[in-house]
Amino acid sequence: MIPPEAEGHKSKRITCSVFLGFLCLSLCLSGPYVRPVRTATIPDHVYGRELNDLYGWWAAIYPNWPFVPSLATVWPVPSLWTPSATWNDLIAQTPAQIRRSAEQLTAYGSALDVIEFNPNPAYPDFVQWKQGYFPQLEAMGRPFMLAYEHINATRFHPVAETGPLALAYDMNDPYNRAVFTEDIDFMYREVIVPYLDYYVTLNGKAVIYLWNTDSMFGDFGSLLNEVKARYPVAFIGSEWHKNDADAAAMGRFDAMDGFMAYGILDPNNAGNYQAAITEQYWSAHVFSNFLREYESKHPGKYRLFIPTFQAAFDDSRFPGRTNALGKPRIVPLYPKTREELAGAAQTLKTATVDAHIFDNYGPLVIYNEVFEGAAVIENQPYAVPSGEYHGFGLERLQIVKQYFGP
């Protein structure tokens, strides 16, 4: 109930509202529609470090994670990372260690950083980047792009509460679509714009890597297009396999601006590194042909196809990665010798430079994700089984520089 003394004010408000309504209608009829201020301030293009001007391999970096020797299969040297006794110690790289890592990356031919970024406000990720990495961009001189953590520790509603589908998301869900858009808005306003002088752009679009697009179910493609219509961004997706029988997968495929696998696959889970490299070559050949044929039938956009180099894979020490028999679900994957690792690098370079299967960018290389065995960061030796080449010290980096440096 409205108090009697408020009736006069109510009458005035009604009169004022009617007047404003007619005023707004008149303005709409007399001129073009003006977007809301928040949207109108977003330009169609932004220019940072254009990708075509960057030469060298791309380093995937994770300085905000702890290094726990008992859980890791790559042990960085102490000058680059202080070890944690347990995961909960959460000793990230210090600003000085981040800077020394940047110096090492530049010295060994890396052109840019791909930084693992979680915009979920419940996690300290953004604060850590602002404390350690972003303030040093000018001193480090490292261009970078975001690898959006859209799978683990997100705000999305999963398809299921447990099991593999707990890390899969229905992007027809209005809530999930809103969260994705909010995340891109946050990354655009809080990272891309403030640090645009060092942010990687492609023809005036800020590049964002989506590392596991297979887990985004439903009509994800239309959402990507909606976001790109509002923000000057380009998306590089991770899936590069022929999937033309799946309408949702083709929707994702069509909306992407490029493709880049996060790692290589061991086709029979047999721990055969050479077989994995061979599989990478031929599956990439098939996908490249499929991609270019699709573009010939749907002209108007060229999608990048970027190579990935992986020195090994071994997550056998990390909790939850074993099967019912207590053995690693994924058999550790190592080259047997230095020559085998160098041969894999040569194969990828040939596929890129000579066979033109991939576009001549990158490749993506894991620099310091130490729990899955692929990191090429300068590292400490420890006892390993015979027949596994770990490339201790700077040996992995030396090979990466030799084959993929500018």
C-alpha positions, 0 to 999 in steps of 0.5 A, spaced: 500 500 500 502 507 498 501 512 503 497 518 502 502 523 502 506 519 496 500 519 491 502 526 489 509 524 487 506 517 484 502 522 479 508 526 478 512 520 476 507 517 472 506 523 468 514 524 467 514 516 465 509 518 459 513 524 457 519 520 457 516 514 453 514 519 448 520 522 447 524 515 447 519 513 441 520 520 437 528 519 438 528 512 435 523 514 429 527 520 428 534 517 427 538 510 427 538 505 433 544 507 438 547 501 442 547 501 449 554 504 452 557 498 454 557 495 447 558 501 443 565 502 446 567 496 443 571 497 437 570 492 431 578 491 431 584 492 435 591 491 433 596 489 438 602 484 436 600 482 429 601 474 428 604 475 421 610 479 424 612 474 430 617 468 428 618 462 432 615 457 437 609 458 441 610 457 449 604 454 453 606 457 460 603 455 467 607 460 472 601 460 477 601 452 478 606 449 484 611 445 482 611 438 486 616 433 485 613 427 487 607 429 482 611 431 477 615 428 471 619 434 469 623 438 475 625 445 473 632 447 475 631 451 482 633 458 479 626 457 475 621 454 480 621 453 487 618 446 489 612 445 493 612 439 498 604 438 497 600 441 492 596 445 497 603 449 498 601 453 492 608 456 491 608 459 484 613 462 480 616 468 483 616 474 478 624 474 478 623 466 476 617 468 471 622 473 468 628 468 467 623 464 464 622 469 459 629 470 458 630 463 456 624 462 452 626 468 448 634 466 447 631 459 445 627 462 439 620 462 442 616 468 439 610 468 444 606 465 450 600 462 450 598 463 458 593 458 461 587 463 464 581 462 468 576 468 469 572 464 474 572 469 480 572 464 485 579 462 483 586 467 484 588 466 477 587 473 475 590 476 481 596 471 480 597 474 473 597 481 475 602 480 480 607 476 477 606 476 469 603 482 467 607 488 470 613 485 467 610 485 460 614 491 458 621 488 461 620 481 458 618 484 451 613 477 450 607 477 446 602 473 449 595 470 448 590 467 452 588 460 453 581 460 456 580 455 461 573 453 459 573 446 462 576 445 469 574 449 475 569 453 471 562 456 472 559 452 467 553 447 469 556 440 467 552 435 463 553 430 469 555 431 476 560 425 476 564 421 470 567 424 464 561 428 462 562 432 469 567 436 464 563 437 458 558 442 457 551 443 454 552 450 450 544 450 449 543 451 456 542 459 457 546 459 463 552 456 460 552 461 454 551 467 459 557 465 463 561 464 456 559 471 454 561 474 461 568 470 461 570 473 454 567 480 456 572 479 462 578 477 458 577 483 453 576 488 458 581 486 464 586 483 459 586 484 452 585 492 452 589 494 458 595 489 455 594 490 448 601 493 446 603 485 447 597 482 446 597 477 439 592 479 434 590 476 427 588 481 422 585 486 428 582 480 432 585 478 439 586 471 439 583 466 444 585 459 444 580 454 446 584 448 448 578 442 448 572 444 444 570 437 443 567 438 450 563 444 448 556 440 446 550 443 443 550 449 438 557 452 441 558 454 434 552 460 434 555 462 441 562 463 438 559 467 432 555 471 437 561 473 441 565 475 435 560 479 432 560 483 439 567 483 441 574 483 436 576 476 438 578 470 434 578 463 436 583 457 435 580 451 437 583 444 439 579 439 435 582 437 428 579 431 426 574 430 420 567 430 423 562 432 418 557 427 420 555 431 426 552 438 425 554 440 432 561 439 431 561 442 424 557 448 427 564 449 432 568 447 426 565 453 421 565 458 427 573 457 428 578 462 425 584 456 426 585 450 429 591 447 433 592 441 437 594 441 445 598 435 444 599 429 440 595 422 441 598 415 442 593 411 437 594 405 441 596 407 448 602 403 447 607 408 449 610 408 442 613 415 441 614 414 433 607 411 432 604 417 435 609 422 431 607 418 424 599 418 426 600 426 427 603 427 420 597 423 417 591 425 421 594 432 420 594 431 412 587 428 412 584 434 416 588 439 412 585 436 406 578 436 409 579 443 411 581 446 405 576 443 401 571 445 406 573 452 405 573 452 397 566 450 398 564 455 403 569 461 401 570 467 405 574 465 411 581 462 411 582 458 417 589 457 420 592 450 421 597 450 426 602 445 428 604 442 435 610 439 438 610 434 444 617 432 447 613 426 451 607 425 455 607 422 462 602 424 467 603 417 471 605 421 478 599 425 478 593 423 483 587 420 479 590 418 473 591 410 474 586 405 472 583 399 476 590 396 476 593 402 479 597 403 472 597 409 468 591 410 464 595 413 459 601 409 458 607 414 458 610 416 451 617 418 451 622 417 445 627 412 446 633 417 444 635 424 443 635 422 435 628 420 435 626 426 438 630 430 433 627 426 428 620 428 430 622 435 430 624 434 423 618 430 421 613 436 423 618 441 420 617 438 414 610 437 414 610 445 415 615 448 411 615 443 405 609 439 405 604 445 407 600 441 411 600 446 417 601 453 416 607 456 418 606 458 425 609 456 431 609 450 433 605 450 440 610 447 445 609 446 452 614 450 456 612 449 463 606 444 465 610 439 469 605 434 471 604 431 464 611 430 462 612 434 456 615 441 458 621 443 455 623 448 461 631 447 463 630 441 468 634 437 473 635 429 472 633 424 476 633 416 475 628 414 469 627 407 466 632 405 460 629 406 453 626 413 456 629 419 453 627 425 458 632 430 455 634 433 461 638 440 462 637 444 456 637 438 451 629 439 449 630 446 448 636 445 444 632 441 439 626 446 439 630 452 438 634 448 432 628 446 428 623 451 430 627 458 432 626 464 427 
